[in-house]
Amino acid sequence: MKFIPYNTELKLRARELRKRLTKAERKIWADFLSSLNIPIKRQKVLDNYIVDFYCSKAKLVIEVDGDSHSTKDGIEYDEHRTAVLESFGLEVIRFTNDEVLFEFNKVQDTIIEKIASKAGIGIEELI
């Protein structure tokens, strides 16, 4: 599927979220994702959701999750959301705030390998 529908009513909210990234989102964006040689969108509206980061070429959604995602309701919501996004042929990978802040190299390696594999490009072309 080439085009993923999106709720236009969420565009303003996404724009606001781009201005107020969490500490972990700011780190992964400023110190890594923004400098990759492949377009990455932040706070991107897909269907009825706003995803943290999206690489269309790799059909990859990257989520950075805070504490609310570890509650029963948060887990159920994320599972449903992931299923909807996967129905569009996307893959969703998740990292906790702590993983981004304290295991940054591991997070970077995972993302680089995933994007390179899914986009069909070499790792050296990405970085």
Steps between C-alpha positions, in 0.01 A plus 500: 500500500646833395268747669411471867188697589519748783265697717547864396361612836819368664741712294491799736555273802796335324651842429464590868661172607799567272563816703479312832700180461578304814862485617544154344331603173718812481814293553421236240396768250778756553784255560409236244189480282519852355848430362428171321521501122136399466192711571351452846187687607429577864152510653347374175126446462419152368135393492357617835831503685802723543817291495824624653721437195428360154725388216280453193777346289542220757130492597620529858343669802731573794332560834661633818279401791467659842358346816136522390566231241575240768154513661235242408303760303816632336608153390155421357487834317848449354414146387190625316686795352783274383252261336338789311837632381612151400185465291652771277817293456699694760728359767499659844802487729488633854758624745447625852618845603765331716632295208542818295660692785723227645555244222524743210759310295291182512190694389695660214634164383155344505346784299783513246484126438120507469490795259782364285334160478149626431604777258746275318799729545841454656571615853786715372253687278284587801760655726 
